[in-house]
Amino acid sequence: MNENIKELIRYKYENGTSIRVLSEKYNQKVGTIKSWISREKWIKKKENTATSKRKNATTNCNQLQKAVDNKEIQIQKDILEGKSKQEIMSEYGISERTYSRKTKNARDLRKERTEKYLEKIVEEVYKGELYRILKGTETAKANLVVRATKEINSQEMDTKKVQEYDKAYTTIKKMGNDLMRTGKMLTAYEVLEIDKQLAEEALQKEKLEIEKAKIKKDDAKDSEKEKEVIQLLRNITKKVENNE
């Protein structure tokens, strides 16, 4: 356990922060913090503590927080530089669960940094012309389709030409898709896939609603039958009583 974190928890506790809040914020078990409080006799300070003491305590807290932040930064740096899991866990005294969480944070940080630079590159390279370029690729594809169709329908079809048109179309399509992804847009195929997923989700939801309505209807029928049986039993009981 890192002593800086422990001291920071102690400071926060003695100045009024609850054990549960400290447990969640610093990823420590409630029982562990309670054992520290009991063993080391941590005592919450009174609200009328002298101003000078408050200033010193605040300074100490800031120093501890800075130490914790520096440790966090160093762990992230080591992860990004490819240091092994065992080395990091051993050096900083962290659990595998904590390591996994920090690895995810490092990946998110790397992704965020990459996206930031990509956006800058796209802006500088294309200078707002991405829409015009993509429009041009779609126009080129349409022209190739027209030419290929005419060639196929001609009486003396040139197979080689059709193959060339097909190859050119595939190349332009790939370039267009790459540009779409560079600009963080969905390709036509991806849009269709999303539409398909949404349609399937809507269908499943509709089926679920129908099933719920059916169950509700069956429950209503069962309830009605139950009422009829109860009424029948009452009538029989009444007749028996009258005969007696």
PyMOL commands that set and color helices and strands:
alter all, ss='L'
color gray80, all
select helices_A, chain A and resi 3-14+19-26+30-40+51-80+85-92+96-126+130-153+159-182+188-243
alter helices_A, ss='H'
color red, helices_A
deselect
rebuild
show_as cartoon
